[in-house]
Amino acid sequence: MFDKITKIDWYIAKKFISTFFLSMLLIIVVVIIFDLSEKIDNFVKNEAPLKEIIFDYYCNYIPYLVNMFASLFVFITVIFFTSRMAANSEIIAILSCGVNFHRMMVPYIASATLIALLSLGLNLFVIPHSNVTRIEFEAKYIKRHNNFNLRNIHYQISPGQFVYIESFSRWNNTAYKFTIEDMEGHRLVRKVSAESAAWDSTSAGWKLRKVITRDYSAGLKDDVHFADQVDTVIDLKLKDLFNNEKTVETLALGPLNELIATQKLRGDPNVMYARIEKQRRLTMPFSAIILTIIGVSLSARKRRGGIGWNIGIGIGLAFSYIFFLRMSEMFVYTDTLPPGIALWLPNLLFMAVAYFLYKRACK
C-alpha cells in the first residue's frame, strides 16, 4: 500500500538523506579549504578582519554552495547507496518480498522531493539575503571595484520618457552629455540636454549643469531655455546603472520580478541576467527528482563490474546535465530562446531520459 510507511521506506529514506548530507558536508569542507587557499592573499592584502571572513563571507557562502551542489550530489548519493544495496542483494530481497519496483521508488521520490523543497526554499528566501552580505564582502576585500566608466546608456525610464547618457564616471558619480526626452506617441514634446548630471544622494535626484531645455509645440516652433544648474528627480537611480548578474543574486523573488519589469520597460540589456536567475531558481530544485529517478534506474541492478561502473556513469550523466544547463543559458545570451524555455530544456531532456531508463528498469 502506498499510504502505509514500512520499515523498508524508513531504511531507504534514512540511507538517502544521511548519505546526501554527509557527502554535502565533505564537499563543502573541501571547497572552503580550496577557496580559502585561493583568496587568503586578498584577505591579508586588504586587511579583512577574521570575524568578517567567517561570519560575513563563509557563513553566507555555505547556503550558496549547498544549493549549487545539491542536484549533483543527490544523483551521486542515489547511485552510490543504491549500487551498494544491489551489490549486497538487498534490492533483490526487497522485490522478492512482494514489493514492486514502483512501490520501492516511493521513499526515493519522497526524499528527493524533501531535498528539492529545501533547495527551493534556499533559492527563494535564504540565499538572496545571504548573498547581499557575501557580495558586499567580495566587493570590499576580494574584487574591489574599479572607477570604470559606462558609455552610451539609453533607457526608457517611464512610458514616453527616455534618458541618454554618453558616459558615466563611477569616480564622481557623474553622467556626461545627459539628455531627457519626453515623447507623446511618436512626437518629441520636450528635450532637456545637460553637459553633466551629478547624482545627489541627499535628494535622491540629479544636479544638471549647463542645461538647455526645448519645449516643442505642435508646429515647427520651439521654446528654448538656458540654465546653469537644474535639480531634477526622475525614475532613474544611481543603483540602476549598475544592475548586473551579481545584483540579481541579492534579490528575493518579488523584487526580482519588479526589476525584470523595470528593465524590460527601459530596454536594459541586463534584463537577461534577472530572467536567467529567476528561471534558474525554479528549475534547479526539480532536477533533484529527475536525477533521482535516473540514478535508481541505473543502479538498481547488480552489475558484474561492481559499483564503480555505476558511479562512473552517474558522474558522467551528472556533469552532462550541468553542461546542458550552462549551454541553455547561452541560448538566452544569444537571444535564441526565451529563458522560460531555455532553462527548462535540460530538465525536459533528462525527464525523457529518466522515463526511458525507468521503463527499462521496471522490466
Disulfide bonds with the S-S distance in Angstrom:
none
